[in-house]
Amino acid sequence: MRGLKKKQNYQSEEQLHNQWAQSVSLDEINIITQFQGVTSPEYKEVIKMIGNVKGKRILNLGCGLGEEAVYLAKLEAKVTAIDISNKMLSFTKRLALKYNVDNISYHRMSAEELIFDDALFDLVVGCNILHHVNIVKTINEVKRVLKKNGAAVFCEPLTYNPLINIYRAIADKVRTDHEHPLTYGDLERIRTIFPKMIHKEFQLFTLLIFVWFFIGERLHPNKVRYWKKIVTEAEKYKVPFKILHSFDKFILKVLPFLKRYCWITVIKVQ
């Protein structure tokens, strides 16, 4: 029964992401805005934690639409992109052509069962992947394929914010039932495998912009992915975002226990 459930989970994930890949146009993807835009502090932190990637061999877990893979390839890394969705892999190939990079290899596989040799990669990078998979199995696989002194960086949603949980409940058509935003218990499970771990949280009061999307602009989460809109239309929302982000930094410094209620955590293990 467990094997059947796992297969069904893979199928539902693959189906959802195949549909998503077919609904997106290349014009919607801007990797510079994604990683350098004012509304993307968590992605800036990912790049900061990764450091210089020139010439390094990087595994991109769950490449999705290809933003991370192509951005890292533009920085002259040797990128291996994997995903369980063949449509997502096809989209990533097209995005690579758009940005004129050819230093990416593509493989359809699960992050829980990596078909790579031990100690092969300098870095593993994954954005919005761990909450789709068995975390312990995946992190053990990450540890296996990393070289000695290698590192992995992940950008993942946390489970505690009530506003985001309302959003998740409403956006039931663009999510699968078995997604599991990370808990602090999950972070501790990662720490048991990689004792050298740091994490930094982002986006607390900035989530009020999502309220505006729903009430002010009357956009339904099943029709518009808010977390994509805030990135792709960064210029439009940069002023309120900057104000709210500044307040986030202040309040999280004064009241650090509120970090668990942030939407995103960026994790580095080594």
URDA-V967056 format. One record per helix or strand of 2 or more residues. SS is the DSSP state (H for helix, E for strand). FROM is the first residue (numbers start at 1). TO is the last residue. If there is no record, write none. Layout:
ss->SS from->FROM to->TO
ss->SS from->FROM to->TO
//
This chain:
ss->H from->2 to->23
ss->H from->26 to->28
ss->H from->31 to->36
ss->H from->41 to->50
ss->E from->57 to->61
ss->H from->67 to->74
ss->E from->78 to->83
ss->H from->86 to->98
ss->E from->104 to->108
ss->E from->121 to->127
ss->H from->130 to->132
ss->H from->135 to->145
ss->E from->146 to->158
ss->H from->162 to->170
ss->H from->184 to->193
ss->E from->197 to->202
ss->H from->205 to->216
ss->H from->226 to->232
ss->H from->234 to->254
ss->H from->256 to->261
ss->E from->264 to->269
//
